[in-house]
Amino acid sequence: MSTPHVLLGLLADGPKHGYDLKRAHDLKLPRAKPVAFGQVYATLGRLARDGLVVPAGQDRDAGPDRTSYELTEDGRKALMEWIAAVEAPMPHLTSVLLAKVVVTLLVGDADQAREYLAAQRAAHTARLRELTGVKTDPDATLGDVIAADFGIAHLDADLRWLRTTLDRVADLHEEVITR
């Protein structure tokens, strides 16, 4: 996720301060990894430095001064360019899962890799059940449901890969240790 662009998008409808941006992020992107307050403020600093946002005023709600920010024309242009850009499908075929399997085969054996793959499959299956529960929750928002659909599709692909790799682990072990 591009935090700077998401923050620009959240500012598109008017000025907000960091606290409002964090709250809007967590509300508008349900089930996404929450953004930390420190990340919001650091990102706002970089966006201001780059001329994409400017301070729009300060207010105080029974606490410290809060600076609101608004988009500049350059910020709006950068946001529109980001929205229009097609995301490249995974340019590199790598992941932590793949790396762990290969490294396990380098330092262990095929049985250890199988144990890891089986444990990972169990963790993926448990998460799949959680997300399926989200889809049937009567209190789930449409945002919750589409986020769950996204996660389920990725988990399903990972589970297919885990199953296939379990079937190939002995041959993969031979290939990894002979290279």
C-alpha positions as CSV (number, residue, x, y, z in Angstrom):
1,M,0.0,0.0,0.0
2,S,1.2,3.5,-0.7
3,T,0.6,5.4,2.5
4,P,1.4,8.8,0.9
5,H,-1.1,8.3,-1.8
6,V,-3.8,7.0,0.5
7,L,-3.3,10.1,2.7
8,L,-3.6,12.3,-0.4
9,G,-6.8,10.5,-1.2
10,L,-8.2,11.1,2.3
11,L,-7.4,14.8,1.9
12,A,-9.2,15.0,-1.4
13,D,-12.5,16.1,0.2
14,G,-10.9,18.7,2.4
15,P,-8.4,19.6,5.1
16,K,-7.7,17.1,7.9
17,H,-5.2,16.8,10.7
18,G,-3.2,13.7,11.5
19,Y,-5.6,12.3,14.0
20,D,-8.5,12.6,11.5
21,L,-6.4,11.0,8.8
22,K,-5.6,8.0,10.9
23,R,-9.2,7.6,11.9
24,A,-10.4,8.0,8.3
25,H,-7.8,5.5,7.1
26,D,-8.9,2.9,9.6
27,L,-12.6,3.5,8.7
28,K,-12.2,3.6,5.0
29,L,-9.8,0.7,4.6
30,P,-11.4,-1.9,6.9
31,R,-9.2,-4.8,7.8
32,A,-6.2,-3.2,6.2
33,K,-3.0,-3.0,8.3
34,P,-3.7,0.0,10.6
35,V,-1.5,3.0,10.0
36,A,0.4,4.3,13.0
37,F,0.0,7.9,14.2
38,G,3.8,8.4,13.8
39,Q,3.6,7.1,10.2
40,V,0.8,9.6,9.4
41,Y,2.7,12.5,10.8
42,A,6.0,11.5,9.2
43,T,4.3,11.0,5.8
44,L,2.5,14.4,6.1
45,G,6.0,15.9,6.7
46,R,7.3,14.4,3.5
47,L,4.2,15.3,1.6
48,A,4.6,18.9,2.8
49,R,8.3,18.9,2.0
50,D,7.5,17.7,-1.5
51,G,4.9,20.4,-2.1
52,L,1.9,18.0,-2.2
53,V,0.2,19.3,0.9
54,V,0.3,22.5,2.8
55,P,-0.8,23.5,6.3
56,A,-4.4,24.7,6.3
57,G,-4.7,25.9,9.9
58,Q,-4.5,24.8,13.5
59,D,-7.1,23.9,16.0
60,R,-7.1,22.7,19.6
61,D,-9.7,20.2,20.9
62,A,-8.8,20.0,24.7
63,G,-5.3,19.0,23.8
64,P,-2.3,20.0,21.8
65,D,-2.5,22.2,18.7
66,R,-3.4,20.2,15.6
67,T,-2.3,21.3,12.2
68,S,-4.7,20.5,9.4
69,Y,-3.3,19.9,5.9
70,E,-4.9,20.2,2.5
71,L,-3.9,19.1,-1.0
72,T,-2.0,21.4,-3.3
73,E,-2.6,21.3,-7.1
74,D,0.6,19.2,-7.4
75,G,-0.8,16.9,-4.7
76,R,-4.1,16.4,-6.5
77,K,-2.1,15.8,-9.8
78,A,0.1,13.2,-8.1
79,L,-3.0,11.5,-6.6
80,M,-4.7,11.4,-10.0
81,E,-1.5,10.0,-11.6
82,W,-1.3,7.3,-9.0
83,I,-5.0,6.3,-9.4
84,A,-4.6,6.1,-13.2
85,A,-1.4,4.0,-13.0
86,V,-2.0,0.2,-13.5
87,E,-0.3,-1.8,-10.9
88,A,2.2,-4.3,-12.3
89,P,1.5,-7.9,-11.4
90,M,4.1,-9.2,-9.0
91,P,7.3,-8.4,-10.9
92,H,9.4,-10.8,-8.6
93,L,8.2,-14.2,-7.6
94,T,9.3,-14.1,-4.0
95,S,7.6,-14.1,-0.7
96,V,8.5,-14.9,2.9
97,L,6.8,-18.3,2.4
98,L,9.0,-19.2,-0.6
99,A,12.2,-18.0,1.1
100,K,11.5,-20.0,4.2
101,V,10.9,-23.2,2.3
102,V,14.1,-22.8,0.3
103,V,16.2,-21.8,3.4
104,T,14.6,-24.7,5.4
105,L,15.8,-27.1,2.6
106,L,19.3,-25.5,2.8
107,V,19.7,-25.9,6.5
108,G,17.4,-28.8,7.2
109,D,15.8,-31.6,5.3
110,A,12.7,-32.4,3.3
111,D,10.8,-33.5,6.4
112,Q,11.5,-30.2,8.2
113,A,10.2,-28.3,5.1
114,R,7.1,-30.5,5.1
115,E,6.5,-29.7,8.8
116,Y,6.9,-26.0,8.1
117,L,4.5,-26.2,5.1
118,A,1.9,-28.2,7.1
119,A,2.1,-25.6,9.9
120,Q,1.8,-22.8,7.5
121,R,-1.2,-24.4,5.8
122,A,-2.9,-24.7,9.2
123,A,-2.3,-21.0,9.9
124,H,-3.7,-20.1,6.4
125,T,-6.7,-22.3,6.9
126,A,-7.5,-20.7,10.3
127,R,-7.3,-17.2,8.7
128,L,-9.5,-18.4,5.9
129,R,-12.1,-19.4,8.4
130,E,-11.9,-16.0,10.2
131,L,-12.4,-14.1,6.9
132,T,-15.3,-16.4,5.9
133,G,-16.9,-15.5,9.2
134,V,-16.5,-11.8,8.4
135,K,-18.6,-12.4,5.2
136,T,-21.4,-13.9,7.2
137,D,-21.4,-11.4,10.0
138,P,-24.6,-9.5,9.9
139,D,-22.8,-6.4,11.2
140,A,-20.1,-6.5,8.5
141,T,-20.0,-3.5,6.1
142,L,-19.6,-3.9,2.4
143,G,-16.0,-2.7,2.9
144,D,-15.5,-5.5,5.4
145,V,-16.9,-8.0,2.9
146,I,-14.8,-6.9,-0.1
147,A,-11.7,-6.8,2.1
148,A,-12.5,-10.3,3.3
149,D,-13.0,-11.4,-0.4
150,F,-9.6,-10.0,-1.2
151,G,-7.9,-11.8,1.6
152,I,-9.8,-15.1,0.9
153,A,-8.7,-15.0,-2.8
154,H,-5.0,-14.6,-1.8
155,L,-5.2,-17.2,1.0
156,D,-6.8,-19.6,-1.5
157,A,-3.9,-19.1,-3.9
158,D,-1.4,-19.5,-1.1
159,L,-3.1,-22.7,0.0
160,R,-2.9,-24.2,-3.5
161,W,0.8,-23.3,-3.7
162,L,1.4,-24.8,-0.2
163,R,-0.4,-28.1,-1.3
164,T,1.6,-28.2,-4.6
165,T,4.9,-27.5,-2.9
166,L,4.3,-30.2,-0.3
167,D,3.9,-32.7,-3.2
168,R,7.2,-31.4,-4.7
169,V,9.3,-30.9,-1.6
170,A,11.6,-34.0,-2.0
171,D,12.5,-33.0,-5.5
172,L,12.9,-29.4,-4.5
173,H,15.3,-30.4,-1.7
174,E,17.4,-32.3,-4.1
175,E,17.6,-29.3,-6.5
176,V,18.3,-26.8,-3.7
177,I,21.2,-28.8,-2.2
178,T,22.9,-29.7,-5.5
179,R,22.9,-26.1,-6.9
